[in-house]
Amino acid sequence: MSDHTEHSPDFNPSSSTANISGTLGIIAGGGALPERLLAACDRREIETFVIGFEGQTTAGLMAGRRHLWTRLGAAGQIIQTLKAHQIQHLVLIGSITRPAFSELKPDWKTASFLLRVGSRALGDNNLLTAIKDELEKEGFTVHGVQEFAEDLLAPLGPVGKYKPQSGDKHDIERGLSVARSVGKLDVGQATVIQEGLVLGVEAIEGTDALIDRCGDLKRGGKGPILVKTQKPQQDITLDLPTIGPETIQRAAYHGYSGIVFEAGRTLLIDPQTVAEKADEAKMFVIGIDPSETFE
């Protein structure tokens, strides 16, 4: 594994800055990312309209903004509202706790969509891709958050002063191989490795729960390493892996020694706080070049 101490001149993150006319529709889940996107839009003087979901989206996000509160199964209402406001450009951003079908209470539009996609809806990536396809059929253009907030893309190299040691190379290589293999199956984006052992892989529970679960499974000696990657087939406009201060704090609490992610394909929330928390825990946090396959 290369020693990424500086930005590589050949490294080119897959991002572009979007220039749109009209209002940007933001379909917002939970977490900090919707707020970051809205702040970026405010700086660029882009008008926004926010779709928020009951029990998912942070209520304060809507303050002073044009918005619609609705439920996950109300696709018909969402599409009708967006079209009524002449919105053509959309970003899907934030975490969604996926409900059971019995809890969804789908309207006709949602039920029709779910019947069409069938088993494609089983994996998160396949479901998101199907949703994007459906929105494009309705005349919308779906953008990635990085097109409006490019500074959210994680940089190449260490975030903070600590770096992986030579003894970490094998675990990082194994973690990348496992995470990418699991990603191909549309299961999750992350794995936890300790001294060559796979302590766990991310599934429906998400990264936070994976960190907790593997914290309880760790062995003695040097702490485990969290490796998070983009799924190989993943659309870069949808659900990029995300690392933020809470990730660092949670991993530090459980005695992790490091976190590895793909630079330019990962969203990094509040890099300064991430670096401070990582340094405090003496933990390395590093973005690697996605072209490194270790195969």
N, C-alpha and C positions, 0 to 999 in steps of 0.2 A: 504494500500500500504506500502511495506517495505521501510525503510529508507536506501537507497543505498548509503552509504558514503564510502564503501570500496569494492574492488572486491570480489565477492562471491567465495568461494573455489569450489562450485558445478557448477559454470557457465562455460559452454564449448561452445564457439562460433563455428558455423558450418563452418569451413574453413580448408584448407589444403594447403601445399606448393607444387606446381607442379614442377616436374623435367621433362623437355622435351628435345628431341634431335631435332636439326634443327632449322629453323626459326619460330618465332611466328608471325602469321598474326593478325594485330590489325585493326578491322573495327571500325573506329573512327567517332563519332558524335562531337557535340560541348561541350563546358564547360571545366572545369579544369581536369576532370578525365583522359582523354587520355594522357595528359602531365605527370600526376603523374604515370601512368602505364609505360610510356616510360622511365621515370627516374628510376623506380624500375628495369626495364629490363636492363638498362644500368649498374646499380650497380651489377646486377647478371650476367652481360656479356651475356645476351640473345640477339641473333640477331633478328631484327624485320623487318617487311614489313607492311607499313601502307596504308590502303584504306581510302581515304578521299572523302567527298561529297561536291560538289559545293554548296555554300550557307549555309552549315551546319558546316563543320569542320574548325577550326582555321587554317588559311593559314600557320602561322609560325611553326605549329606542324611538318611540313614535312621537314624543313630545315636540310640538311645534312643526310637525311634518304632515304632509298629505299621506293618508294611509288607509288601509282596510284591515280590520281584525276579522279573522275567519277561522275555520277549522281545516284540518288536513284533507278531509274528504270532499271539500267544496270546490273542485276544479272548475265547474261551470261558472260559479260566481266569480272566481278569480279571473278567468279568461274574459268574461263579460266586462268586469270592472276595468281591466287593463285596456281593453279595446275602447271602452267608453271614454277613457282618458287619453286616447290616441297614442298609447305607448307601444313602441316597436322593439326597443332594446331592453334586455333583461339580464340580471345577474342572480344566480341562485347561490346563497351564501349562508353559512352558519350550520350548527349541528341540529339534527332532528332525531328525537327518540322515536323509533319506528313502532307504531302501535300494532296490536293484533288486528286482523281484518274485522273481527267482531266489534272492535272499539272504533273503527274508522267511520262508520255511518256514511258511506259514499253516496254522493248525489249521482244522477244519471250519467253525467260526463265522466266522473271518476270510475264508476262501475264498468262503463263501456271500455274505458282505457285498460283497466285491470283484466278484463276478459280477453282483450286483444293481446296483451303482452304475455299473459299466462305465466309460464315458468321463468320467463326472462326477469320477472320481478323478484326472484328469490335472492339474488345478490345485490348489494348496494350499488355497485358500479353499473350493472345491467339495468337496474331500475332507474338510476339517474339518466343513463343514456336514452332509455325509452321515454322518460319525461321530456328530455331535451328534444328528441325527435318529434314528439307530439306538439310541443310548443312551436317548433319550426314549421310544422304543418299548418299551424294556426296563423302563421305569418310573422312570428317573433324571431329575433336574432338573440341567441344566448351568448354572453361574454363571460370570460374569466375575471375574477376579482382583480387579478394582477394587471389587467389592462387599464384599470383606473387607479390602482394603488400599487404601483410597481415596487415601491419600497418594502412591501410585505414579503417579497421573495427572499428566501434565505440566501446569504452570501456563501461563497466558497471559503473554507478555512475555519479556524477556531472562533467560537463566540466566547470570549473570556480568555484568561491567560493559560489555562491548562490544555494540554494536548495528549492524544493517546500515546502510550509507551509502546515500545517494540513488542512487548508481550501481549498487547491487545490486538495485534494484527489478525491472528487466527480467529478470534471471536468476532471481529468486525467482518471478516471475509465470510464466515459461516452465517452470521446474522443477515448479511446482504443476500446471500444465496437463498436462505430460508424465507426471508420476507418477500423476495421477488417470486419465489415459487408459490407461496401462499397467495400472493396478489394475483397471479395468473388464474387461480381458481376462484377469484372474486370473493375471497373469504375475509381478508383484512389487509392492513398496511404495515404491520409491525410485528417484531418478535423480540424476545429477551433471551440473551445468551450469557452463560457464565462458565468460563473454563471449558469451552467446547460443548457444553450441555445446553440443549434448548429447553429453557424453563417454561416457555409458553409462547403461543402465537395469538395475535389479535383476531377476534371473531366479532360477534354481534355486540359484545359488552363494551367495546371501545378501548382506546389506549389507556385511559386513566385506570380502568378496572384491571387491565392487563398488568400495569405497573404494580398495583396493589397485590394482585394474585401472585405474581412472581416474586414480589418482596417477601411473601410468606413462604415461598419455596426455595429461596436462595440458600446456598451452602456457605460454609466458612471461607475465609480468604478474601481475595479481591472481589469487590462487588460486581454485580451483573451489568450488562450493557444493553440499553434499548436501541434497536435499529429500526428506523421507520423509513419506508420507501413508497414512491408512487407505484400503483399497480401498472405492470407493463402495458396493458391495453387501455389504460385510463385516459379519458379525454381531459386535456389540460384546462378546459373551462369548467370542470366539475370536480368538487371534493378533493382538492389537493391536500396532502398531509399537512398537519398544523402542529407547531411546537410553540409553547408560550411559557411565561413565568410559572404558571400552575403546574405544567409538566415537570419543570425543573424542581420545583419545591416538593412535588410528590415523589419523584425519583430520589431526591436527596434524603427525604424522610426514611425511605426504605434502604438506604445505603448503596445505591447504584454508583458505579464508578464513571459512567459516561453515557452519552446519547449521540447517536449518529443519524444523519439524515442526508437527503440529496439536495445539494445546492441548486437553486433555480427551479426546483420542482416541489419545494416545500414552502409553506407560509410561516414566517417567523414573527410572532407577536411581541412587540416591545423588546428589541434586541438588547438594549442597555440593561434593563432589569433582568433579562435572561442571563447576561454575562455576570452581573453582580451576584445573583443567586448561585450560579455555577461556581464562581470563584469562592464564595463563602463555603460551599460544600466540597471544595477541592475536586470538582467533577469536570471532566472534559465534555464540551458540547461542540460538535464539529459538522460542517457541511462538506460533503465530498462531491467530486465530479461524478455525475450520473453515468458517464461513459465507462467508468471502472466496473468491470463485471466480475473480476476475480475468478474467472472460470477457465 
